Amino acid sequence: MSGVELLLAFLAGSPWAAPSTASSSRPSSTPGSAGAGMGGDRDDDAPGRRRADAYSTARIGAAAALVLVLALLLVLDVAVPGYDVSPGILLPLLGAILALLGLEASALWRGL
């Protein structure tokens, strides 16, 4: 199993791949309650910010792990005679790293 397949399997079955939604329930407010439309909207976005922070942390962590795998593969390619890393391994790995960092850059650019 290649490093990319291993990472995809980890992310597919990992409880850390998606942040917990237990704390992201929005408080219910009735039309006549205090804070409805009276500046209380700022607190309503707190779960969304926490969720965005969790996704940001997951993307950065996954990109860092892939960079470590890439570095390990390149060190093995140089250090071990007869060990050749094929472009079929390097290109998807680089693509995944760039995709994760591109999503992060996009989120930062939008101000999330």
N, C-alpha and C positions, 0 to 999 in steps of 0.2 A: 504494500500500500504506500503510495507516494505521500509526501508531506502535505500536498494540497488536498488529496482525498482524506487524509487523516484530519486536517483542519475542518473540512466541510462536515465530516462525520461528527466531530466534536461540537461544532456549532449547531448542527441539526438536533442533537440530543442533549445539549447542555442546558441546565437551568440558568446559566449565566448569559446565554445567548440573547435572551429577551428579558428586560427588566421586569420585576414583579409589579403587578398591577394592583396589589392589595392596598397600597397606600395612595393610589391615584384616583380614588372615587371622589367625585365633586360633591361638596355639601349642597343639600337641596335648600333652595330658598323660595319662599312664597312671594307673590307680588307685593305684599304689604310689609314684608320683613325689613328690619334695619339692615342697611348695607346693600340692598338691591338697587343698583344704579346710583349709589351715593359714595362712590370711591372705593367700594368693596370689590370691584372687578379686578383690581391688582392682585388680591390674594387668591382669586379663582384660578389664576394661571400658574400657581406654584407647583401643582402636580405635573403640569406640562413641562415646566422648566426642569424639574427633577428627572422626568422621563428623557428629555433631550440630553441632560447631563449624563445619564446612564448609557444612552446610545453612543454618545461621544466617547465616553470612557471605553466602551466595548470596541468601537472602531479603532481607536488609538492602540488599545491593547492587542487587538488582532493584527494590526499592521506591524506593531513592534515584534510580535511573535513570528510573523512571516519574514521580517527582515533578519531575525536571528536564524531562521531556517535557511534563508538565502545565503547568509554569511557562512554558515556551517557547510553548505553544499560547495561554496566556492573555495573554502579552506580545504575541504576533502579533495576537490578537483586538483588543487595545486600540490597538496602534500602527499597524496597517495598515488603512486605510479599505477597506471592502468585504469584509474577511476575517471570516467568522463561523464560530465553532466550534460545531458542533451538539451537542446533548445526546447524540446517538448516539455521539459520540466521547468526550465528557467522562465520561459515566456508567460505561462499561466500564473506562475508565482509572482512575477513582476506586475502582471495585469491585476492580480488581486490586491497587491500592495497599493498600486496606483488608484484602483477603484475605491478602496477604503479611505485613502488620504484625500481623494477627490471629493468623496461624500463629506468628509470632515471640513475641507476647505469651503465647500458649498454651504454647509451649515453655518460656518463662521461668517461667511460673506453675507448671508441672509440675516445674521444676528440672532441665531437660535442658541 
